[in-house]
Amino acid sequence: MLVVPAGHRLATRRQARLDELADEDFVTVPVGFGFRSLVDDLLTADGASVRVSFESPDMAAIEGLVGAGLGVAILPERFAGVSGTVGVDLAAAHAERIVGLTWRTDRPLPPTAARLLEFLSRAAPFD
């Protein structure tokens, strides 16, 4: 999700295209973080060129910097709106992240793992 300051030109939009982010100042995690690789790959796949204005290993801090008007960010949806920011969906077919989960079936799961699996299967049924 694109996270922008409340007064940003895209804040009232339901969706934003990646090409609309050209010349934006980005706040993101440092190079070497897996999430940074995902964001960089997403942007370069669409030919978007961005400037990184700030880096932080803490996504909540990134959202706060965006809220202070120091740039925009691509973050998980749960971070949008915490510091007065606005979340805008990305109109990019490849703007999704798939997370896999595996577990052993030859013995019972520990209780905490079983609860996690039950919770996740209700949130997003497994194929």
Secondary structure, 3 states (H helix, E strand, C coil): CEEEECCCCCCCCCEECHHHHCCCEEEECCCCCHHHHHHHHHHHHCCCCCEEEEECCCHHHHHHHHHCCCCEEECCHHHCCCCCEEEEEECCCCCCCCCCCCCCCCCCCCHHHHHHHHHHHHHCCCC
